């Protein structure tokens, strides 16, 4: 366990989270076309038929809207395969359709599952503007291996100011050590 714990601490201690907005594709409506395509012998990709609202890709923003510099402030073993982690950091949020940024102070916690092939962390981070006037919560799940990670984040806030755009936003996390 010592080796796995040290590996996880190394990954989480100096993380930089880069979060981009994601546009999740709409669910394909059933039209019988799926059955036709499943029965085809060839595997040539075909564009959706006219009138279909199916998108085959998740579209990410060109630039991240949040860059987080975080560190592990405590890691306590729960058992042989799990750790309770306390996180702290600061972030820079770029407001939509703008170059204006908002600086944040952030604290959070996560439960990390240690596996032979990588680590899985699930937790939440509370984001507060530097002046304390606005806040938001980020719920995340991340998979990490070899000092890199990827995951998904969901934002919620009751802010009516600069952080209001975060409410119900889904983001993709890219972690780098």
C-alpha positions in Angstrom: 0.0 0.0 0.0 2.9 2.4 0.7 4.0 2.4 -3.0 0.4 3.0 -4.3 -0.2 5.7 -1.7 3.1 7.5 -2.6 2.2 7.3 -6.3 -1.2 8.8 -5.7 0.2 11.6 -3.5 2.8 12.4 -6.2 0.0 12.7 -8.8 -2.3 14.7 -6.7 0.2 16.9 -4.9 1.1 19.1 -7.8 -1.8 18.8 -10.1 -2.9 21.3 -12.6 -6.5 20.8 -13.6 -7.6 22.1 -17.0 -11.3 22.1 -17.4 -13.0 22.7 -20.7 -16.7 23.1 -21.4 -18.3 20.1 -23.2 -21.3 20.0 -25.3 -22.8 16.5 -24.8 -24.5 15.1 -27.9 -28.2 14.8 -27.8 -29.6 11.3 -27.4 -30.4 9.7 -30.8 -34.1 9.3 -31.3 -35.3 5.8 -32.3 -36.3 5.7 -35.9 -35.5 2.1 -36.9 -32.3 3.3 -38.5 -30.2 1.9 -35.7 -31.3 -1.6 -36.5 -30.5 -1.1 -40.2 -27.0 0.1 -39.4 -26.3 -2.7 -36.9 -27.1 -5.3 -39.6 -24.7 -3.8 -42.2 -21.6 -5.9 -42.9 -19.3 -3.0 -43.6 -18.0 -0.7 -40.9 -17.8 2.5 -42.9 -18.8 5.5 -40.8 -21.8 7.3 -42.2 -23.1 10.8 -41.4 -26.5 11.0 -39.6 -29.5 11.0 -41.8 -31.3 14.3 -42.5 -33.5 15.3 -39.6 -31.5 13.2 -37.1 -30.3 15.0 -34.0 -27.5 12.6 -33.3 -23.9 13.9 -33.1 -21.1 11.4 -33.1 -18.7 13.6 -31.2 -18.4 15.6 -27.9 -17.3 19.1 -28.8 -14.9 20.8 -26.4 -14.2 24.5 -26.1 -11.1 25.6 -27.8 -9.5 26.9 -24.6 -10.1 25.8 -21.0 -12.3 28.1 -18.9 -10.7 27.0 -15.6 -7.1 26.4 -14.7 -6.7 25.0 -11.2 -3.4 24.8 -9.3 -4.0 22.4 -6.4 -2.2 20.3 -3.9 -3.0 17.6 -1.4 -3.0 18.9 2.1 -3.8 15.6 3.8 -4.2 11.9 2.7 -5.5 9.4 5.2 -5.7 5.7 4.4 -9.2 4.2 4.8 -8.2 0.7 4.0 -5.7 -1.1 1.6 -7.3 0.3 -1.5 -8.8 3.7 -0.6 -7.6 7.1 0.6 -9.5 10.1 2.0 -7.8 13.2 0.5 -8.1 16.9 1.4 -7.3 19.4 -1.4 -6.5 23.1 -1.5 -5.6 25.4 -4.4 -6.4 28.4 -6.4 -7.9 28.8 -9.9 -8.3 31.2 -12.7 -11.7 31.2 -14.5 -12.0 32.9 -17.9 -15.5 34.3 -18.3 -17.5 33.3 -21.4 -17.0 35.4 -24.5 -14.5 37.5 -22.7 -10.8 37.8 -21.7 -11.8 38.8 -18.2 -10.7 36.4 -15.5 -11.8 35.6 -11.9 -9.3 34.4 -9.4 -10.6 31.7 -6.9 -9.5 30.1 -3.7 -10.6 26.4 -3.6 -10.9 23.6 -1.0 -12.2 20.1 -1.4 -12.0 16.5 -0.6 -12.0 13.2 -2.5 -12.0 9.5 -2.0 -9.3 7.8 -4.1 -9.4 4.1 -5.1 -5.9 2.8 -5.7 -5.7 0.1 -8.4 -2.7 -1.6 -10.1 -3.4 0.1 -13.4 -4.2 3.6 -12.1 -6.3 5.5 -9.5 -9.9 6.7 -9.5 -10.9 9.8 -7.5 -14.3 11.1 -6.8 -15.0 14.2 -4.8 -16.0 17.8 -4.6 -14.3 21.2 -4.6 -15.8 24.4 -3.2 -14.7 27.4 -5.3 -14.9 30.9 -3.8 -13.9 34.2 -5.5 -11.0 35.9 -3.8 -13.3 38.6 -2.4 -15.6 35.9 -1.0 -18.7 37.3 -2.7 -19.5 34.3 -4.9 -19.0 30.5 -4.8 -19.7 27.3 -6.7 -19.3 23.6 -6.1 -17.6 21.2 -8.5 -18.4 17.5 -8.3 -15.8 15.4 -10.1 -14.7 11.9 -11.0 -11.3 11.3 -12.4 -9.1 8.5 -13.6 -5.4 8.9 -13.4 -2.3 6.9 -14.5 1.3 7.7 -15.1 1.0 11.3 -13.8 -1.9 12.2 -16.1 -5.6 12.1 -15.6 -8.9 12.6 -17.3 -12.4 13.0 -15.9 -15.6 14.8 -15.8 -16.8 17.7 -13.6 -20.3 19.1 -12.8 -20.7 22.6 -11.6 -23.5 24.0 -9.5 -24.0 27.5 -8.0 -26.7 29.9 -6.9 -24.5 32.8 -7.9 -26.2 35.6 -9.9 -22.9 37.4 -10.7 -19.7 36.5 -12.5 -19.9 32.8 -11.6 -23.6 32.3 -12.7 -22.6 30.8 -16.0 -21.1 27.8 -14.1 -24.5 26.6 -12.9 -25.3 23.1 -14.4 -22.2 23.2 -16.5 -20.4 19.9 -17.4 -16.7 20.0 -18.0 -13.9 17.7 -19.0 -10.9 17.5 -16.7 -7.4 17.1 -18.0 -4.8 16.6 -15.2 -1.1 17.2 -15.6 1.6 16.9 -13.0 
